[in-house]
Amino acid sequence: MAELLSLHEAIDRFVDDGDSVALEGFTHLIPTAAAHEIIRQGKKDLTLVRMTPDLVYDLLIGAGCARKLIFSWGGNPGVGSLHRLRDAVEKQWPRPLEIEEHSHADLANAYVAGASGLPFAVLRAYAGSDLPKVNPLIRSVTCPFTGETLAAVPSVRPDVTVIHAQKADRKGNVLIQGILGVQKEAALAARRCIVTVEEIVDELDAPMNACVLPSWALTAVCRVPGGAHPSYAHGYYERDNRFYQQWDPIARDRDAFSAWLDEFIRGTADFSAFQAKLAAQQEAQ
């Protein structure tokens, strides 16, 4: 059953050094606040899993928290490369980073297999692709019914999944609205699941067919208003496009990145303090 905790306590208790950690959210509801807290607490040797690594993983990789990345696309959406990711892969700074690349369909199916308690996922894919040449975990199996050759990949079973959502009730049930991505599957595939939410309410008032994650499937629920910034939270706030653009020159330079990290994340007590410091900087510009 989910406990209602502060984000600091949830990360401290449920994310351990060496864990495989999935921070999922597609386009919106990206759990940025949780990534910040992982950095503040100095978690290390993590295997990071995410279908679309963007700024949250650029941060975690640049901060030295990660030893491996399992992913299906990586970039600063609408802007360009993830420079901290590239620096780690190409020049091993701040430490070497192992990468395991998949397609979107592959990784999504791997989460589904993990949530289903299966050892691997099967999909019709990779015909004519060179990706299996660089990822030996992408293999083929023969269908026992039709004889067709299909692709197979190991299921994804994170030690911890972290997602962001709109709201939870006081029992720890969580409502997700808007684009879902693989949040539900990633949550159900994990051994432990932390959810940050915009608000905690008495009643979810969930519309018909809405995605509701039950308290018994979760480990901790944490109220963190604005916790998806700079991505958006459907129904709460818009995407901060300026931040994505400003991130590019910060992340390009090791010294600029390190100074930003020390000031805005390691130098703030929590995500609320980060938001206040960032707002003051933007007003001064």
KOLVO-87474 format. One record per residue (C-alpha): x, y, z; residue number from 1; chain; residue in three letters. Coordinates in Angstrom, 3 decimals. Each point is the difference from the previous one (the first is absolute). Last residue first. Example, Ala and Ser with C-alpha at 12.3 -4.5 7.8 and 13.67 -1.06 7.14 Angstrom:
<pts>
[[13.670, -1.060, 7.140], 2, "A", "Ser"]
[[-1.370, -3.440, 0.660], 1, "A", "Ala"]
</pts>
This chain:
<pts>
[[16.932, 38.433, -17.056], 285, "A", "Gln"]
[[-0.785, 0.838, 3.622], 284, "A", "Ala"]
[[-3.452, -1.556, -0.171], 283, "A", "Glu"]
[[1.517, -3.216, -1.344], 282, "A", "Gln"]
[[2.493, -0.185, 2.859], 281, "A", "Gln"]
[[-2.680, 0.569, 2.637], 280, "A", "Ala"]
[[-2.208, -2.683, -1.586], 279, "A", "Ala"]
[[2.918, -2.486, 0.040], 278, "A", "Leu"]
[[0.692, 0.676, 3.669], 277, "A", "Lys"]
[[-3.657, -0.422, 0.941], 276, "A", "Ala"]
[[-0.362, -3.186, -2.045], 275, "A", "Gln"]
[[3.147, -1.480, 1.557], 274, "A", "Phe"]
[[-1.294, 0.817, 3.486], 273, "A", "Ala"]
[[-3.233, -1.833, -0.813], 272, "A", "Ser"]
[[1.986, -2.900, -1.414], 271, "A", "Phe"]
[[1.897, -0.526, 3.252], 270, "A", "Asp"]
[[2.806, 1.356, 2.169], 269, "A", "Ala"]
[[1.799, 1.930, -2.718], 268, "A", "Thr"]
[[3.755, 0.235, -0.632], 267, "A", "Gly"]
[[0.353, -3.553, -1.297], 266, "A", "Arg"]
[[-2.696, 0.778, -2.535], 265, "A", "Ile"]
[[0.147, 3.623, -1.179], 264, "A", "Phe"]
[[3.431, 1.220, 1.015], 263, "A", "Glu"]
[[2.134, -3.139, -0.104], 262, "A", "Asp"]
[[-1.688, -1.310, -3.143], 261, "A", "Leu"]
[[0.301, 3.356, -1.765], 260, "A", "Trp"]
[[3.717, 0.200, 0.872], 259, "A", "Ala"]
[[0.571, -3.564, -1.234], 258, "A", "Ser"]
[[-1.826, 0.721, -3.256], 257, "A", "Phe"]
[[1.910, 3.198, -0.663], 256, "A", "Ala"]
[[3.288, -1.768, 0.759], 255, "A", "Asp"]
[[-0.789, -2.969, -2.230], 254, "A", "Arg"]
[[-1.199, 2.139, -2.921], 253, "A", "Asp"]
[[-2.724, -1.121, -2.406], 252, "A", "Arg"]
[[-2.558, -0.555, 2.780], 251, "A", "Ala"]
[[-0.447, 3.682, 0.825], 250, "A", "Ile"]
[[-0.053, 1.023, -3.670], 249, "A", "Pro"]
[[-2.804, -2.508, -0.767], 248, "A", "Asp"]
[[-2.019, 0.449, 3.199], 247, "A", "Trp"]
[[-1.152, 3.471, -0.965], 246, "A", "Gln"]
[[-2.054, -1.395, -2.889], 245, "A", "Gln"]
[[-1.672, -2.628, 2.180], 244, "A", "Tyr"]
[[-0.642, 2.683, 2.644], 243, "A", "Phe"]
[[-1.612, 2.311, -2.542], 242, "A", "Arg"]
[[-2.458, -2.697, -1.049], 241, "A", "Asn"]
[[-1.514, -0.188, 3.474], 240, "A", "Asp"]
[[-2.819, -2.454, -0.751], 239, "A", "Arg"]
[[-3.373, 1.097, 1.321], 238, "A", "Glu"]
[[-1.597, -0.305, 3.415], 237, "A", "Tyr"]
[[-2.741, -1.874, 1.898], 236, "A", "Tyr"]
[[-2.503, -1.742, -2.323], 235, "A", "Gly"]
[[2.616, -2.176, -1.669], 234, "A", "His"]
[[3.262, 0.317, 1.909], 233, "A", "Ala"]
[[2.711, 1.559, -2.102], 232, "A", "Tyr"]
[[3.710, -0.653, -0.399], 231, "A", "Ser"]
[[2.326, 2.542, 1.603], 230, "A", "Pro"]
[[-1.275, -0.797, 2.623], 229, "A", "His"]
[[-1.512, -3.387, 0.958], 228, "A", "Ala"]
[[0.018, 0.631, 3.754], 227, "A", "Gly"]
[[-2.088, 3.152, -0.235], 226, "A", "Gly"]
[[-1.656, -0.851, 3.299], 225, "A", "Pro"]
[[1.864, -2.851, 1.759], 224, "A", "Val"]
[[-2.318, -2.129, 2.170], 223, "A", "Arg"]
[[1.649, -3.383, 0.453], 222, "A", "Cys"]
[[-1.537, -3.457, -0.403], 221, "A", "Val"]
[[1.985, -3.044, 1.080], 220, "A", "Ala"]
[[0.060, -3.737, -0.697], 219, "A", "Thr"]
[[-2.623, -0.529, -2.686], 218, "A", "Leu"]
[[-2.070, -2.967, -1.238], 217, "A", "Ala"]
[[-2.115, -0.169, 3.172], 216, "A", "Trp"]
[[-0.892, 3.681, -0.349], 215, "A", "Ser"]
[[-1.763, -0.590, -3.276], 214, "A", "Pro"]
[[1.220, 1.645, -3.224], 213, "A", "Leu"]
[[-2.921, 1.738, -1.662], 212, "A", "Val"]
[[0.049, 0.570, -3.751], 211, "A", "Cys"]
[[-3.327, 1.518, -1.038], 210, "A", "Ala"]
[[-2.576, -2.276, -1.626], 209, "A", "Asn"]
[[-2.932, 2.032, 1.407], 208, "A", "Met"]
[[1.056, 3.243, 1.648], 207, "A", "Pro"]
[[1.880, -0.090, 3.310], 206, "A", "Ala"]
[[-1.538, 2.083, 2.763], 205, "A", "Asp"]
[[3.244, -0.572, 1.950], 204, "A", "Leu"]
[[-1.606, 0.659, 3.388], 203, "A", "Glu"]
[[1.551, 1.474, 3.165], 202, "A", "Asp"]
[[2.849, 1.630, -1.888], 201, "A", "Val"]
[[3.776, -0.099, -0.164], 200, "A", "Ile"]
[[1.516, 2.388, -2.527], 199, "A", "Glu"]
[[2.525, 0.329, -2.813], 198, "A", "Glu"]
[[1.215, -3.550, 0.395], 197, "A", "Val"]
[[3.282, -1.875, 0.410], 196, "A", "Thr"]
[[-0.272, -3.775, -0.304], 195, "A", "Val"]
[[2.586, -2.444, 1.350], 194, "A", "Ile"]
[[-0.142, -3.644, -1.095], 193, "A", "Cys"]
[[1.837, -3.013, 1.412], 192, "A", "Arg"]
[[0.582, -3.422, -1.596], 191, "A", "Arg"]
[[-0.839, 1.535, -3.341], 190, "A", "Ala"]
[[-2.014, -1.453, -2.890], 189, "A", "Ala"]
[[-3.286, 1.518, 1.192], 188, "A", "Leu"]
[[1.415, 3.518, 0.063], 187, "A", "Ala"]
[[1.727, -0.375, -3.373], 186, "A", "Ala"]
[[-3.225, -1.339, -1.549], 185, "A", "Glu"]
[[-2.074, 2.886, 1.339], 184, "A", "Lys"]
[[2.559, 2.629, -0.966], 183, "A", "Gln"]
[[0.526, -1.368, -3.516], 182, "A", "Val"]
[[-1.100, 3.089, -1.955], 181, "A", "Gly"]
[[-3.098, 1.289, 1.744], 180, "A", "Leu"]
[[-0.949, 3.152, -1.887], 179, "A", "Ile"]
[[-2.724, 1.775, 1.960], 178, "A", "Gly"]
[[-1.188, -0.947, 3.474], 177, "A", "Gln"]
[[1.605, -2.041, 2.783], 176, "A", "Ile"]
[[-1.913, -0.593, 3.247], 175, "A", "Leu"]
[[1.771, -1.540, 3.006], 174, "A", "Val"]
[[-1.352, -2.014, 2.946], 173, "A", "Asn"]
[[2.009, 0.751, 3.152], 172, "A", "Gly"]
[[-2.777, -0.230, 2.617], 171, "A", "Lys"]
[[-0.061, 3.792, 0.313], 170, "A", "Arg"]
[[-0.882, 0.372, -3.670], 169, "A", "Asp"]
[[2.585, 0.576, -2.664], 168, "A", "Ala"]
[[0.360, 2.663, -2.666], 167, "A", "Lys"]
[[1.411, 1.108, -3.308], 166, "A", "Gln"]
[[2.737, -2.554, -0.545], 165, "A", "Ala"]
[[3.795, -0.296, 0.054], 164, "A", "His"]
[[1.837, -3.311, -0.371], 163, "A", "Ile"]
[[2.840, -1.809, 1.757], 162, "A", "Val"]
[[0.715, -3.678, -0.562], 161, "A", "Thr"]
[[2.322, -1.846, 2.352], 160, "A", "Val"]
[[1.761, -3.369, -0.168], 159, "A", "Asp"]
[[-0.920, 0.032, -3.650], 158, "A", "Pro"]
[[-1.395, -3.139, -1.680], 157, "A", "Arg"]
[[0.476, 0.402, -3.753], 156, "A", "Val"]
[[-0.654, -3.190, -1.954], 155, "A", "Ser"]
[[2.830, -1.410, -2.086], 154, "A", "Pro"]
[[-0.354, 0.440, -3.780], 153, "A", "Val"]
[[-1.423, -2.240, -2.733], 152, "A", "Ala"]
[[-0.433, 0.637, -3.732], 151, "A", "Ala"]
[[-2.144, -2.336, -2.065], 150, "A", "Leu"]
[[0.653, -2.675, -2.616], 149, "A", "Thr"]
[[-3.238, -1.578, -1.221], 148, "A", "Glu"]
[[-0.429, -3.767, 0.365], 147, "A", "Gly"]
[[-3.761, 0.474, 0.342], 146, "A", "Thr"]
[[-0.908, -1.680, 3.291], 145, "A", "Phe"]
[[3.325, -0.462, 1.826], 144, "A", "Pro"]
[[1.062, 3.567, -0.979], 143, "A", "Cys"]
[[3.745, -0.043, -0.565], 142, "A", "Thr"]
[[2.116, 2.244, 2.191], 141, "A", "Val"]
[[2.398, 2.800, -0.792], 140, "A", "Ser"]
[[2.403, 2.062, 2.102], 139, "A", "Arg"]
[[0.428, 3.578, 1.151], 138, "A", "Ile"]
[[2.244, -0.397, 3.063], 137, "A", "Leu"]
[[3.052, 0.169, -2.271], 136, "A", "Pro"]
[[-0.542, 3.738, -0.488], 135, "A", "Asn"]
[[2.380, 1.414, -2.621], 134, "A", "Val"]
[[-0.815, -2.436, -2.810], 133, "A", "Lys"]
[[-3.656, -0.199, 1.117], 132, "A", "Pro"]
[[-0.260, 3.734, -0.893], 131, "A", "Leu"]
[[0.950, -0.543, -3.648], 130, "A", "Asp"]
[[-3.625, -0.171, -1.147], 129, "A", "Ser"]
[[-1.222, -1.835, -3.104], 128, "A", "Gly"]
[[-2.765, -1.795, 1.911], 127, "A", "Ala"]
[[0.270, 1.405, 3.510], 126, "A", "Tyr"]
[[-3.588, -0.631, 1.079], 125, "A", "Ala"]
[[-2.894, -2.401, 0.567], 124, "A", "Arg"]
[[0.006, -0.186, 3.774], 123, "A", "Leu"]
[[0.700, -2.401, 2.836], 122, "A", "Val"]
[[0.761, 1.118, 3.559], 121, "A", "Ala"]
[[2.072, -1.909, 2.535], 120, "A", "Phe"]
[[-0.026, -1.573, 3.455], 119, "A", "Pro"]
[[-3.745, 0.518, 0.627], 118, "A", "Leu"]
[[-1.478, 1.396, 3.234], 117, "A", "Gly"]
[[-2.657, 1.955, -1.873], 116, "A", "Ser"]
[[1.385, 3.379, 1.094], 115, "A", "Ala"]
[[3.417, -1.094, -1.241], 114, "A", "Gly"]
[[-1.445, -1.135, -3.310], 113, "A", "Ala"]
[[-1.788, 3.341, -0.381], 112, "A", "Val"]
[[3.249, 1.839, 0.801], 111, "A", "Tyr"]
[[1.819, -2.039, -2.660], 110, "A", "Ala"]
[[-2.797, 0.783, -2.454], 109, "A", "Asn"]
[[0.580, 3.722, 0.480], 108, "A", "Ala"]
[[3.749, -0.541, -0.389], 107, "A", "Leu"]
[[-0.378, -1.841, -3.316], 106, "A", "Asp"]
[[-2.619, 2.346, -1.426], 105, "A", "Ala"]
[[2.181, 3.024, 0.774], 104, "A", "His"]
[[3.075, -1.641, -1.534], 103, "A", "Ser"]
[[2.843, -1.165, 2.215], 102, "A", "His"]
[[3.429, 1.261, 1.052], 101, "A", "Glu"]
[[2.135, -1.285, 2.864], 100, "A", "Glu"]
[[2.617, 2.510, 1.116], 99, "A", "Ile"]
[[2.893, -0.293, 2.457], 98, "A", "Glu"]
[[1.122, 3.319, 1.417], 97, "A", "Leu"]
[[3.584, 0.766, 1.019], 96, "A", "Pro"]
[[0.378, 2.650, 2.722], 95, "A", "Arg"]
[[-0.225, 3.802, 0.219], 94, "A", "Pro"]
[[0.809, -0.093, -2.866], 93, "A", "Trp"]
[[0.748, -3.202, -1.957], 92, "A", "Gln"]
[[1.012, 1.882, -3.181], 91, "A", "Lys"]
[[-2.460, -1.222, -2.647], 90, "A", "Glu"]
[[-2.693, -1.651, 2.121], 89, "A", "Val"]
[[0.171, 2.338, 3.003], 88, "A", "Ala"]
[[0.435, 3.105, -2.152], 87, "A", "Asp"]
[[-2.918, -1.023, -2.206], 86, "A", "Arg"]
[[-2.320, -0.446, 2.981], 85, "A", "Leu"]
[[1.096, 3.342, 1.453], 84, "A", "Arg"]
[[-0.603, 1.631, -3.378], 83, "A", "His"]
[[-3.530, -1.280, -0.532], 82, "A", "Leu"]
[[-0.369, 0.909, -3.651], 81, "A", "Ser"]
[[-2.373, 2.380, -1.731], 80, "A", "Gly"]
[[-2.712, 2.600, 0.630], 79, "A", "Val"]
[[-3.518, -1.252, -0.746], 78, "A", "Gly"]
[[0.203, -2.688, 2.655], 77, "A", "Pro"]
[[3.453, -0.080, 1.660], 76, "A", "Asn"]
[[1.116, -3.442, -1.099], 75, "A", "Gly"]
[[-0.001, -3.753, 0.536], 74, "A", "Gly"]
[[-1.907, -2.833, -1.604], 73, "A", "Trp"]
[[-0.735, -3.653, 0.945], 72, "A", "Ser"]
[[1.721, -0.296, 3.365], 71, "A", "Phe"]
[[1.947, -2.104, 2.494], 70, "A", "Ile"]
[[2.720, 2.188, 1.536], 69, "A", "Leu"]
[[2.842, -1.322, 2.163], 68, "A", "Lys"]
[[2.348, 1.250, 2.752], 67, "A", "Arg"]
[[-2.154, 2.901, 1.133], 66, "A", "Ala"]
[[0.165, 2.469, 2.898], 65, "A", "Cys"]
[[2.974, 2.013, -1.266], 64, "A", "Gly"]
[[-1.756, 3.376, 0.051], 63, "A", "Ala"]
[[0.263, 0.190, -3.786], 62, "A", "Gly"]
[[-1.880, -3.296, -0.308], 61, "A", "Ile"]
[[-2.748, 1.084, 2.393], 60, "A", "Leu"]
[[-0.404, 3.404, -1.643], 59, "A", "Leu"]
[[0.012, -1.295, -3.576], 58, "A", "Asp"]
[[-2.450, -2.599, 1.299], 57, "A", "Tyr"]
[[-2.508, 2.609, 1.138], 56, "A", "Val"]
[[0.629, 2.118, -3.102], 55, "A", "Leu"]
[[-1.021, -2.648, -2.517], 54, "A", "Asp"]
[[0.119, -3.786, -0.043], 53, "A", "Pro"]
[[-2.915, -1.284, -2.091], 52, "A", "Thr"]
[[-0.950, -3.582, 0.790], 51, "A", "Met"]
[[1.616, 0.120, 3.420], 50, "A", "Arg"]
[[2.118, -2.362, 2.083], 49, "A", "Val"]
[[2.892, 1.188, 2.161], 48, "A", "Leu"]
[[2.379, -2.557, 1.492], 47, "A", "Thr"]
[[1.255, 1.744, 3.120], 46, "A", "Leu"]
[[3.583, -0.119, 1.278], 45, "A", "Asp"]
[[-0.642, 2.973, 2.303], 44, "A", "Lys"]
[[-2.522, 1.779, 2.221], 43, "A", "Lys"]
[[1.410, 3.317, 1.205], 42, "A", "Gly"]
[[-3.012, 1.088, 2.044], 41, "A", "Gln"]
[[-0.304, 3.289, -1.861], 40, "A", "Arg"]
[[0.298, -1.834, -3.332], 39, "A", "Ile"]
[[-2.847, -2.403, 0.802], 38, "A", "Ile"]
[[-1.993, 3.018, 1.184], 37, "A", "Glu"]
[[0.442, 1.778, -3.328], 36, "A", "His"]
[[-1.142, -3.097, -1.906], 35, "A", "Ala"]
[[-3.088, -0.168, 2.222], 34, "A", "Ala"]
[[-0.849, 3.630, -0.760], 33, "A", "Ala"]
[[0.262, -0.669, -3.741], 32, "A", "Thr"]
[[-2.595, -2.776, -0.099], 31, "A", "Pro"]
[[-1.164, 0.526, -3.625], 30, "A", "Ile"]
[[-3.774, 0.571, 0.095], 29, "A", "Leu"]
[[-0.012, 1.186, -3.619], 28, "A", "His"]
[[1.588, -1.045, -3.281], 27, "A", "Thr"]
[[0.125, -3.647, 1.143], 26, "A", "Phe"]
[[0.514, -0.741, 3.669], 25, "A", "Gly"]
[[2.335, -2.595, 1.460], 24, "A", "Glu"]
[[2.835, 0.066, 2.509], 23, "A", "Leu"]
[[1.235, -3.608, 0.063], 22, "A", "Ala"]
[[2.625, -0.922, 2.593], 21, "A", "Val"]
[[2.223, -3.084, 0.057], 20, "A", "Ser"]
[[1.613, 0.063, 3.418], 19, "A", "Asp"]
[[3.755, 0.166, 0.654], 18, "A", "Gly"]
[[-0.281, 2.478, 2.862], 17, "A", "Asp"]
[[-3.422, -0.292, 1.595], 16, "A", "Asp"]
[[-3.270, 1.778, -0.757], 15, "A", "Val"]
[[-2.828, -0.906, 2.409], 14, "A", "Phe"]
[[0.760, 1.551, 3.363], 13, "A", "Arg"]
[[1.932, 3.147, -0.909], 12, "A", "Asp"]
[[-2.038, 0.622, -3.140], 11, "A", "Ile"]
[[-3.265, -0.280, 1.938], 10, "A", "Ala"]
[[1.273, 2.086, 2.926], 9, "A", "Glu"]
[[1.102, 2.899, -2.188], 8, "A", "His"]
[[-3.209, -0.173, -2.027], 7, "A", "Leu"]
[[-2.032, 0.446, 3.180], 6, "A", "Ser"]
[[-2.194, -2.969, 0.792], 5, "A", "Leu"]
[[-3.547, -1.307, -0.446], 4, "A", "Leu"]
[[0.488, -3.766, 0.210], 3, "A", "Glu"]
[[-1.242, -2.252, -2.778], 2, "A", "Ala"]
[[-1.269, -3.453, 0.869], 1, "A", "Met"]
</pts>
